[in-house]
Amino acid sequence: MSAKESESTKAKSAAKSTSRNTSEADTGGGGNGSSCSSSSTQEDERLKPPAAKRSRCSDSNTELVSINGCFFEDEFREQFKAAWKSGAPLCTSNTVLKNDPFQLAVLQNFLQEEPEAAHSTKQLEEEFCTLEWKRKQMDLYEFYQTNDLCSLQRDHLRAFYTVLKEQMMPLVEELTGIKLTHVSASCSMYNAGDYLLVHDDLLSDRRIAYVFYLSPWDRHREWQESDGGALELFRADQNSLPVFPVTERIFPRNNQLVLFRVCEKSFHQVGEVTSFVYPRLTINGWFHGPSVEKGGTSGNGSTASHSSIIIDTHYFGPRTTADGEPNLASWINDVYLVDEVKQNVQKKVEMFSEVSLEQFFLRPRFDALLDNLRQGGELQWSIKGPAHLRKYEVLNFKSLPAGSPLAALYDLFTSRAMFRLLYEYTELDLYGKKAKAPKCAIELQRWERGCYTVLGDSSTYADSTLDLTFYLNAQDNVGVVTYLVPEGDQQQQQQPNSKAPVDDQPSSSSAVALPSPYGECFDEDPVLLTLLPKDNVLNVVYRAEGTTKFTKYVSHNTCLEQSTESDSTVTHHHPYTYILVCSYKE
């Protein structure tokens, strides 16, 4: 299953190819048989659910979809309601209710079917093969999604939607005590390499998120860790910000429904799918409730939203070390110190707002930096979050021994000499008589598989800055930086008659917590610039006010064995790419 197919016809073909595996012998991957379920008419009558458990196609008398009767039993409902209200855990033959890190229920054998046959889920999967898929691809996610189920003309999918709306929504309202008004649903497909990064689903009137898993293929009813695609849960800190590591993983399993309360701490993600054999198929969305006034509380007692503004970049003025100003000629390729070249660089920045200076450092200097990073025994790295904004490691410059190559690198980029050089490259007021209070921020980042940054809050891009990006041990697809046009300009680029509903955003374990203005409905490409990793290149970008950027998620399929160290007996792989990121303000 290709992870990077971008046309809907290819997506349909990928889904169809999975149906050929349904004839293989079952090896018990269909899950446990339900002691609560029953298909007999007598038991259905005895259960007396609050609503009919069967959905009929509008133009047929054939019964298509049936919810497992055990979820309507009085004993189960009373147990669940009491546990949900008190915040206590619950475990029954088909249900697990968790309250850490947030309230979440896992319902096994959700639809009434024999696990060995998986008839209903196979019918739903077959209809998946006939759908039109849209590729969702941005900073936060990569996967395929359909339109809302209410608009899909497929018998079993329409029946499933009817079950959600007419039977499951009243039941969920009863079980949780949360007022619900309507349901939204769509189908999602994640191929190898697809993912959805950390978010909380807290948007508008969403009250309960849900995801229903389809994996009806013999030998693959339940996913393993090696397949990826788990629903990964994060704990929130005292500021309601998600922290690493992942608290718990819930792997896909056929005929499994997951429900969780949408709140300020419901942070989760879909781990990257690593299986090339089967796609991750879900029906997902939200049960919605009455809208909440800004700053108020919802029916479930949580705040309607929480601040996502996190400004933790430390800016400071140019520094002077005990050794005085660094000698630029001992660091930088002499061609970039020639006045005529400086003028040419300035013209390019003026015309294009960016320039790339190749072979910027003298080779001995660059090699010394790489050696310092590879040996790295004394280097102190720490992971940088919060998880819904980024994941990479950052070097503690204060821990560096004086005189080391990396300490000298820090001194160089924070020196008055560098401020002056950048002034000559750009004519920004970073040096000279007009300079009032120039300042800079600097990070040395360490990147590997699973690292990323996302767009975050637009207020963090309120000021114009001069960005420098410099790669060490550059490797393909690791640290790719994308700059996007400002939000206002993008809105002008949108189709004049385009009014995409909120639910056209990725949903439930496919949902975006922060409403992103960077959707798929643009007449023009919102991408201004893409920086591709390349060693010893100084990328200089003037980022105007409102222009945003993110660094693309690094797939687990990425090869990170470009740089090696060898001796007479062993070869040591060096799996990291390092990125020096500096920002300068006038």
C-alpha positions as semicolon CSV with decimal commas, in nm:
position;residue;x (nm);y (nm);z (nm)
1;M;0,000;0,000;0,000
2;S;0,166;0,320;-0,117
3;A;0,213;0,586;0,141
4;K;0,244;0,874;-0,104
5;E;-0,030;0,825;-0,368
6;S;-0,197;1,160;-0,410
7;E;-0,472;1,101;-0,669
8;S;-0,814;0,978;-0,563
9;T;-0,812;0,704;-0,828
10;K;-0,492;0,565;-0,685
11;A;-0,643;0,577;-0,337
12;K;-0,943;0,378;-0,456
13;S;-0,716;0,124;-0,619
14;A;-0,515;0,090;-0,299
15;A;-0,831;0,022;-0,099
16;K;-0,958;-0,231;-0,353
17;S;-0,638;-0,427;-0,342
18;T;-0,695;-0,502;0,026
19;S;-1,023;-0,684;-0,039
20;R;-0,837;-0,967;-0,209
21;N;-0,699;-1,070;0,129
22;T;-1,038;-1,151;0,282
23;S;-1,035;-1,506;0,152
24;E;-0,729;-1,608;0,354
25;A;-0,769;-1,851;0,643
26;D;-0,863;-1,692;0,975
27;T;-0,604;-1,744;1,247
28;G;-0,802;-1,602;1,537
29;G;-0,729;-1,232;1,483
30;G;-1,096;-1,140;1,495
31;G;-1,106;-1,071;1,868
32;N;-1,286;-1,236;2,155
33;G;-1,635;-1,370;2,115
34;S;-1,891;-1,164;2,305
35;S;-2,067;-1,332;2,594
36;C;-2,320;-1,048;2,587
37;S;-2,413;-1,052;2,216
38;S;-2,707;-1,240;2,066
39;S;-2,869;-1,257;1,727
40;S;-3,189;-1,427;1,837
41;T;-3,519;-1,241;1,820
42;Q;-3,615;-1,351;2,170
43;E;-3,305;-1,202;2,329
44;D;-3,348;-0,879;2,129
45;E;-3,698;-0,848;2,270
46;R;-3,577;-0,926;2,622
47;L;-3,311;-0,651;2,606
48;K;-3,572;-0,385;2,520
49;P;-3,324;-0,118;2,403
50;P;-3,436;0,246;2,407
51;A;-3,425;0,247;2,027
52;A;-3,428;-0,014;1,756
53;K;-3,093;-0,186;1,717
54;R;-3,133;-0,242;1,345
55;S;-3,110;-0,003;1,055
56;R;-3,289;-0,067;0,728
57;C;-3,191;0,073;0,392
58;S;-3,458;0,318;0,276
59;D;-3,526;0,127;-0,045
60;S;-3,485;-0,228;0,088
61;N;-3,622;-0,455;0,359
62;T;-3,282;-0,614;0,410
63;E;-3,144;-0,560;0,757
64;L;-2,794;-0,422;0,705
65;V;-2,640;-0,299;1,029
66;S;-2,705;-0,398;1,389
67;I;-2,544;-0,271;1,710
68;N;-2,440;-0,538;1,958
69;G;-2,733;-0,578;2,196
70;C;-2,513;-0,594;2,507
71;F;-2,458;-0,217;2,489
72;F;-2,831;-0,162;2,546
73;E;-2,863;-0,392;2,846
74;D;-2,984;-0,220;3,161
75;E;-2,702;-0,358;3,374
76;F;-2,434;-0,234;3,137
77;R;-2,590;0,110;3,100
78;E;-2,621;0,162;3,474
79;Q;-2,262;0,047;3,532
80;F;-2,128;0,273;3,259
81;K;-2,325;0,580;3,371
82;A;-2,211;0,542;3,730
83;A;-1,845;0,495;3,631
84;W;-1,847;0,786;3,385
85;K;-2,007;1,021;3,634
86;S;-1,770;0,929;3,917
87;G;-1,458;0,918;3,699
88;A;-1,395;0,555;3,788
89;P;-1,256;0,293;3,548
90;L;-1,477;0,011;3,419
91;C;-1,399;-0,321;3,252
92;T;-1,659;-0,564;3,115
93;S;-1,647;-0,840;2,855
94;N;-1,677;-0,590;2,569
95;T;-1,600;-0,252;2,726
96;V;-1,308;-0,072;2,886
97;L;-1,363;0,275;3,031
98;K;-1,047;0,475;3,109
99;N;-1,009;0,806;3,287
100;D;-0,637;0,858;3,245
101;P;-0,518;1,071;3,074
102;F;-0,881;1,163;2,987
103;Q;-1,220;0,990;2,972
104;L;-1,221;0,731;2,693
105;A;-1,420;0,414;2,625
106;V;-1,324;0,120;2,404
107;L;-1,620;-0,089;2,285
108;Q;-1,522;-0,423;2,131
109;N;-1,757;-0,608;1,892
110;F;-1,960;-0,292;1,839
111;L;-2,165;-0,428;1,549
112;Q;-2,356;-0,754;1,583
113;E;-2,164;-1,011;1,380
114;E;-1,974;-1,334;1,422
115;P;-1,608;-1,241;1,473
116;E;-1,495;-1,530;1,254
117;A;-1,714;-1,421;0,964
118;A;-1,695;-1,039;1,007
119;H;-1,983;-1,008;0,761
120;S;-2,096;-0,651;0,837
121;T;-1,747;-0,506;0,855
122;K;-1,649;-0,680;0,531
123;Q;-1,951;-0,523;0,361
124;L;-1,850;-0,182;0,489
125;E;-1,491;-0,235;0,374
126;E;-1,610;-0,334;0,027
127;E;-1,804;-0,008;0,003
128;F;-1,487;0,178;0,105
129;C;-1,338;0,050;-0,221
130;T;-1,598;0,242;-0,422
131;L;-1,554;0,582;-0,256
132;E;-1,393;0,899;-0,385
133;W;-1,100;0,986;-0,159
134;K;-0,948;1,328;-0,099
135;R;-0,583;1,356;-0,002
136;K;-0,536;1,557;0,319
137;Q;-0,180;1,681;0,342
138;M;-0,048;1,964;0,555
139;D;0,174;2,035;0,856
140;L;-0,039;1,827;1,095
141;Y;-0,142;1,529;0,884
142;E;-0,120;1,311;0,576
143;F;-0,404;1,070;0,496
144;Y;-0,714;1,019;0,279
145;Q;-1,068;1,122;0,371
146;T;-1,417;1,120;0,217
147;N;-1,706;1,362;0,233
148;D;-1,955;1,336;0,518
149;L;-2,134;1,001;0,535
150;C;-2,475;1,167;0,509
151;S;-2,394;1,251;0,146
152;L;-2,260;0,907;0,047
153;Q;-2,493;0,684;-0,152
154;R;-2,375;0,345;-0,022
155;D;-2,622;0,110;0,146
156;H;-2,415;-0,015;0,440
157;L;-2,242;0,315;0,505
158;R;-2,575;0,499;0,500
159;A;-2,716;0,238;0,737
160;F;-2,417;0,282;0,968
161;Y;-2,472;0,659;0,969
162;T;-2,840;0,604;1,054
163;V;-2,738;0,381;1,345
164;L;-2,504;0,653;1,474
165;K;-2,767;0,924;1,448
166;E;-3,083;0,745;1,560
167;Q;-2,956;0,483;1,804
168;M;-2,602;0,549;1,917
169;M;-2,634;0,923;1,981
170;P;-2,925;0,883;2,228
171;L;-2,735;0,602;2,399
172;V;-2,414;0,807;2,428
173;E;-2,615;1,100;2,562
174;E;-2,764;0,874;2,827
175;L;-2,431;0,710;2,918
176;T;-2,234;1,035;2,953
177;G;-2,500;1,282;3,062
178;I;-2,383;1,522;2,789
179;K;-2,650;1,692;2,579
180;L;-2,606;1,600;2,210
181;T;-2,776;1,746;1,904
182;H;-2,628;1,586;1,592
183;V;-2,352;1,364;1,459
184;S;-2,091;1,410;1,186
185;A;-1,905;1,126;1,020
186;S;-1,657;1,058;0,743
187;C;-1,433;0,774;0,628
188;S;-1,055;0,789;0,665
189;M;-0,777;0,581;0,514
190;Y;-0,415;0,586;0,624
191;N;-0,161;0,414;0,403
192;A;0,201;0,344;0,493
193;G;0,366;0,670;0,600
194;D;0,038;0,849;0,682
195;Y;-0,015;1,007;1,025
196;L;-0,201;1,270;1,226
197;L;-0,004;1,465;1,485
198;V;-0,105;1,575;1,835
199;H;-0,429;1,769;1,876
200;D;-0,721;1,785;2,121
201;D;-1,035;1,802;1,896
202;L;-1,149;2,103;2,100
203;L;-1,335;2,306;1,841
204;S;-1,680;2,458;1,818
205;D;-1,957;2,226;1,945
206;R;-1,775;1,892;1,953
207;R;-1,862;1,698;2,268
208;I;-1,777;1,332;2,211
209;A;-1,528;1,212;1,951
210;Y;-1,550;0,862;1,811
211;V;-1,361;0,633;1,575
212;F;-1,485;0,298;1,443
213;Y;-1,216;0,063;1,313
214;L;-1,246;-0,164;1,010
215;S;-0,989;-0,439;0,969
216;P;-1,196;-0,736;0,849
217;W;-0,917;-0,916;0,667
218;D;-0,837;-1,270;0,771
219;R;-0,507;-1,288;0,959
220;H;-0,521;-0,914;1,029
221;R;-0,827;-0,840;1,243
222;E;-0,610;-0,692;1,519
223;W;-0,309;-0,467;1,458
224;Q;0,028;-0,507;1,625
225;E;0,288;-0,250;1,726
226;S;0,487;-0,324;1,410
227;D;0,187;-0,206;1,199
228;G;0,171;0,141;1,354
229;G;-0,154;0,335;1,327
230;A;-0,232;0,336;1,700
231;L;-0,448;0,599;1,867
232;E;-0,185;0,749;2,098
233;L;-0,288;0,935;2,412
234;F;-0,094;1,215;2,582
235;R;-0,103;1,344;2,936
236;A;-0,142;1,721;2,984
237;D;0,059;1,927;3,233
238;Q;-0,069;2,186;3,479
239;N;-0,103;2,433;3,191
240;S;-0,315;2,190;2,986
241;L;-0,029;2,135;2,741
242;P;0,053;1,784;2,613
243;V;0,383;1,637;2,725
244;F;0,601;1,352;2,603
245;P;0,612;1,056;2,609
246;V;0,293;0,888;2,482
247;T;0,086;0,767;2,780
248;E;-0,100;0,483;2,609
249;R;-0,157;0,330;2,266
250;I;-0,482;0,179;2,140
251;F;-0,422;-0,025;1,827
252;P;-0,681;-0,075;1,551
253;R;-0,900;-0,380;1,587
254;N;-1,185;-0,484;1,363
255;N;-1,532;-0,385;1,482
256;Q;-1,395;-0,167;1,762
257;L;-1,547;0,168;1,856
258;V;-1,354;0,424;2,063
259;L;-1,534;0,716;2,228
260;F;-1,376;0,997;2,425
261;R;-1,484;1,321;2,585
262;V;-1,354;1,626;2,400
263;C;-1,197;1,858;2,655
264;E;-0,898;2,085;2,710
265;K;-0,683;1,781;2,792
266;S;-0,797;1,528;2,529
267;F;-0,465;1,531;2,342
268;H;-0,408;1,239;2,106
269;Q;-0,258;1,150;1,771
270;V;-0,266;0,877;1,508
271;G;0,075;0,714;1,502
272;E;0,232;0,670;1,161
273;V;0,110;0,362;0,975
274;T;0,412;0,142;0,908
275;S;0,233;-0,155;0,747
276;F;0,268;-0,169;0,370
277;V;0,013;-0,453;0,343
278;Y;-0,307;-0,310;0,490
279;P;-0,447;0,043;0,523
280;R;-0,589;0,180;0,844
281;L;-0,963;0,223;0,774
282;T;-1,199;0,410;1,006
283;I;-1,536;0,577;1,021
284;N;-1,490;0,874;1,250
285;G;-1,633;1,203;1,362
286;W;-1,807;1,366;1,656
287;F;-2,129;1,377;1,848
288;H;-2,205;1,748;1,873
289;G;-2,384;1,942;2,143
290;P;-2,513;2,294;2,211
291;S;-2,264;2,563;2,120
292;V;-2,070;2,729;2,400
293;E;-2,019;3,100;2,442
294;K;-1,658;3,212;2,425
295;G;-1,501;3,186;2,768
296;G;-1,790;2,973;2,898
297;T;-1,810;2,610;2,990
298;S;-1,955;2,325;2,790
299;G;-2,211;2,069;2,894
300;N;-1,935;1,836;2,996
301;G;-1,788;2,092;3,232
302;S;-1,477;2,176;3,032
303;T;-1,379;2,515;2,902
304;A;-1,472;2,585;2,544
305;S;-1,113;2,642;2,448
306;H;-0,773;2,694;2,599
307;S;-0,490;2,919;2,503
308;S;-0,260;2,778;2,241
309;I;-0,031;3,081;2,247
310;I;0,314;2,965;2,347
311;I;0,589;3,219;2,299
312;D;0,898;3,062;2,450
313;T;1,166;3,183;2,209
314;H;1,434;3,371;2,400
315;Y;1,566;3,679;2,219
316;F;1,872;3,873;2,333
317;G;2,106;4,139;2,200
318;P;2,444;4,082;2,033
319;R;2,703;3,935;2,266
320;T;3,070;4,012;2,324
321;T;3,284;3,726;2,454
322;A;3,594;3,746;2,669
323;D;3,798;3,667;2,359
324;G;3,649;3,959;2,170
325;E;3,476;3,949;1,833
326;P;3,522;3,634;1,624
327;N;3,725;3,662;1,308
328;L;3,476;3,607;1,027
329;A;3,755;3,527;0,781
330;S;3,855;3,227;0,994
331;W;3,501;3,086;0,962
332;I;3,336;3,198;0,641
333;N;3,425;3,126;0,280
334;D;3,611;3,439;0,170
335;V;3,391;3,484;-0,138
336;Y;3,100;3,583;0,092
337;L;3,311;3,854;0,255
338;V;3,379;4,040;-0,070
339;D;3,189;4,369;-0,094
340;E;3,060;4,300;-0,445
341;V;2,922;3,961;-0,338
342;K;2,760;4,117;-0,033
343;Q;2,584;4,363;-0,262
344;N;2,463;4,080;-0,486
345;V;2,331;3,892;-0,184
346;Q;2,148;4,205;-0,072
347;K;1,985;4,244;-0,415
348;K;1,863;3,883;-0,411
349;V;1,715;3,922;-0,064
350;E;1,546;4,244;-0,175
351;M;1,399;4,078;-0,484
352;F;1,313;3,729;-0,353
353;S;1,325;3,766;0,028
354;E;1,565;3,471;0,041
355;V;1,906;3,349;-0,069
356;S;2,108;3,030;-0,020
357;L;2,484;3,059;0,032
358;E;2,652;2,728;-0,050
359;Q;2,979;2,616;0,106
360;F;2,933;2,896;0,355
361;F;3,185;2,774;0,613
362;L;3,544;2,686;0,545
363;R;3,570;2,310;0,520
364;P;3,795;2,258;0,826
365;R;3,547;2,453;1,038
366;F;3,250;2,253;0,909
367;D;3,428;1,919;0,964
368;A;3,522;2,020;1,318
369;L;3,155;2,091;1,396
370;L;3,053;1,751;1,259
371;D;3,321;1,575;1,464
372;N;3,204;1,756;1,776
373;L;2,847;1,641;1,712
374;R;2,940;1,281;1,634
375;Q;3,156;1,236;1,941
376;G;2,903;1,424;2,151
377;G;2,981;1,265;2,487
378;E;2,954;1,593;2,679
379;L;2,657;1,731;2,482
380;Q;2,328;1,774;2,668
381;W;2,016;1,729;2,456
382;S;1,656;1,764;2,573
383;I;1,330;1,705;2,390
384;K;1,137;2,021;2,307
385;G;0,759;2,039;2,313
386;P;0,478;2,092;2,380
387;A;0,373;1,790;2,178
388;H;0,097;1,966;1,984
389;L;0,349;2,214;1,843
390;R;0,678;2,029;1,793
391;K;0,905;1,741;1,869
392;Y;1,282;1,754;1,835
393;E;1,582;1,775;2,063
394;V;1,764;2,097;2,142
395;L;2,123;2,145;2,259
396;N;2,197;2,315;2,590
397;F;2,460;2,568;2,482
398;K;2,541;2,651;2,844
399;S;2,672;2,298;2,896
400;L;2,937;2,330;2,624
401;P;3,301;2,344;2,732
402;A;3,471;2,671;2,649
403;G;3,664;2,659;2,326
404;S;3,475;2,366;2,174
405;P;3,369;2,402;1,807
406;L;2,999;2,419;1,899
407;A;3,062;2,684;2,165
408;A;3,250;2,885;1,905
409;L;2,957;2,844;1,665
410;Y;2,723;2,989;1,926
411;D;2,959;3,282;1,984
412;L;2,978;3,346;1,609
413;F;2,605;3,371;1,539
414;T;2,534;3,585;1,845
415;S;2,826;3,824;1,788
416;R;2,817;4,186;1,673
417;A;3,029;4,079;1,378
418;M;2,748;3,848;1,255
419;F;2,486;4,119;1,315
420;R;2,697;4,350;1,099
421;L;2,740;4,091;0,823
422;L;2,366;4,028;0,812
423;Y;2,308;4,403;0,794
424;E;2,534;4,412;0,489
425;Y;2,349;4,116;0,336
426;T;1,998;4,259;0,392
427;E;2,016;4,630;0,490
428;L;1,796;4,549;0,787
429;D;1,869;4,767;1,091
430;L;2,068;4,503;1,274
431;Y;2,379;4,719;1,296
432;G;2,477;5,083;1,257
433;K;2,332;5,419;1,356
434;K;1,971;5,330;1,278
435;A;1,979;5,009;1,478
436;K;1,776;5,059;1,796
437;A;1,759;4,726;1,976
438;P;1,851;4,440;1,743
439;K;1,825;4,095;1,894
440;C;1,849;3,729;1,804
441;A;1,739;3,381;1,911
442;I;1,937;3,065;1,842
443;E;1,880;2,689;1,864
444;L;2,078;2,386;1,755
445;Q;1,823;2,113;1,688
446;R;1,874;1,738;1,659
447;W;1,632;1,558;1,426
448;E;1,547;1,193;1,371
449;R;1,241;0,986;1,274
450;G;0,918;1,113;1,427
451;C;1,033;1,475;1,470
452;Y;0,820;1,768;1,349
453;T;0,698;2,122;1,401
454;V;0,350;2,249;1,313
455;L;0,211;2,594;1,246
456;G;0,081;2,663;1,593
457;D;-0,083;2,990;1,688
458;S;-0,073;3,272;1,433
459;S;0,021;3,525;1,701
460;T;0,367;3,371;1,719
461;Y;0,428;3,503;1,366
462;A;0,320;3,860;1,439
463;D;0,666;4,010;1,385
464;S;0,891;4,010;1,082
465;T;1,221;3,826;1,129
466;L;1,532;3,731;0,941
467;D;1,563;3,352;0,958
468;L;1,889;3,162;0,918
469;T;1,879;2,785;0,867
470;F;2,199;2,582;0,848
471;Y;2,218;2,201;0,816
472;L;2,487;1,967;0,946
473;N;2,486;1,601;0,845
474;A;2,196;1,682;0,611
475;Q;1,986;1,387;0,497
476;D;1,700;1,369;0,249
477;N;1,355;1,448;0,390
478;V;1,487;1,534;0,737
479;G;1,425;1,896;0,836
480;V;1,235;2,016;0,528
481;V;1,109;2,368;0,610
482;T;0,800;2,510;0,439
483;Y;0,706;2,880;0,440
484;L;0,341;2,972;0,375
485;V;0,176;3,294;0,264
486;P;0,009;3,499;0,539
487;E;-0,342;3,403;0,644
488;G;-0,508;3,711;0,494
489;D;-0,346;3,650;0,156
490;Q;-0,459;3,288;0,163
491;Q;-0,818;3,389;0,230
492;Q;-0,804;3,605;-0,082
493;Q;-0,677;3,304;-0,276
494;Q;-0,971;3,088;-0,171
495;Q;-1,238;3,018;-0,426
496;P;-1,502;3,290;-0,398
497;N;-1,790;3,044;-0,355
498;S;-1,603;2,801;-0,130
499;K;-1,768;2,761;0,209
500;A;-1,625;2,439;0,345
501;P;-1,802;2,328;0,664
502;V;-1,613;2,282;0,987
503;D;-1,661;1,908;0,959
504;D;-1,469;1,903;0,632
505;Q;-1,160;1,921;0,852
506;P;-0,998;1,592;0,953
507;S;-1,222;1,417;1,201
508;S;-1,184;1,222;1,528
509;S;-0,871;1,046;1,539
510;S;-0,855;1,253;1,224
511;A;-0,936;1,595;1,360
512;V;-0,747;1,918;1,381
513;A;-0,761;2,086;1,719
514;L;-0,638;2,425;1,604
515;P;-0,850;2,549;1,312
516;S;-0,595;2,588;1,039
517;P;-0,653;2,838;0,757
518;Y;-0,425;2,631;0,535
519;G;-0,672;2,393;0,374
520;E;-0,691;2,238;0,030
521;C;-0,926;2,493;-0,133
522;F;-0,690;2,743;-0,296
523;D;-0,670;2,871;-0,648
524;E;-0,298;2,921;-0,595
525;D;-0,034;2,732;-0,402
526;P;-0,003;2,873;-0,046
527;V;0,359;2,757;-0,029
528;L;0,605;3,045;-0,062
529;L;0,929;2,857;-0,017
530;T;1,062;2,513;0,071
531;L;1,408;2,463;0,220
532;L;1,561;2,126;0,137
533;P;1,838;1,991;0,362
534;K;2,186;2,039;0,224
535;D;2,515;2,044;0,409
536;N;2,709;2,367;0,465
537;V;2,446;2,594;0,310
538;L;2,333;2,907;0,491
539;N;1,968;2,971;0,403
540;V;1,875;3,335;0,461
541;V;1,501;3,411;0,456
542;Y;1,327;3,736;0,537
543;R;0,996;3,624;0,685
544;A;0,745;3,908;0,664
545;E;0,483;3,961;0,931
546;G;0,214;3,691;0,916
547;T;0,421;3,448;0,709
548;T;0,419;3,111;0,882
549;K;0,645;2,808;0,860
550;F;0,668;2,448;0,973
551;T;0,922;2,167;0,950
552;K;0,781;1,852;0,797
553;Y;0,728;1,536;1,001
554;V;1,008;1,283;0,950
555;S;0,863;0,948;0,845
556;H;0,977;0,621;1,003
557;N;1,046;0,503;0,648
558;T;1,319;0,767;0,608
559;C;1,668;0,626;0,564
560;L;1,905;0,779;0,822
561;E;2,232;0,609;0,742
562;Q;2,403;0,862;0,522
563;S;2,684;0,955;0,759
564;T;2,902;0,686;0,916
565;E;3,217;0,656;1,119
566;S;3,445;0,360;1,058
567;D;3,743;0,201;1,225
568;S;3,916;-0,128;1,165
569;T;3,643;-0,336;1,329
570;V;3,306;-0,162;1,327
571;T;3,096;0,096;1,142
572;H;2,893;0,337;1,356
573;H;2,579;0,485;1,202
574;H;2,505;0,846;1,286
575;P;2,127;0,877;1,246
576;Y;2,077;1,246;1,321
577;T;2,047;1,562;1,116
578;Y;2,137;1,883;1,297
579;I;1,977;2,218;1,217
580;L;2,106;2,552;1,339
581;V;1,806;2,786;1,349
582;C;1,858;3,159;1,418
583;S;1,613;3,447;1,407
584;Y;1,708;3,815;1,403
585;K;1,484;4,114;1,467
586;E;1,554;4,484;1,412
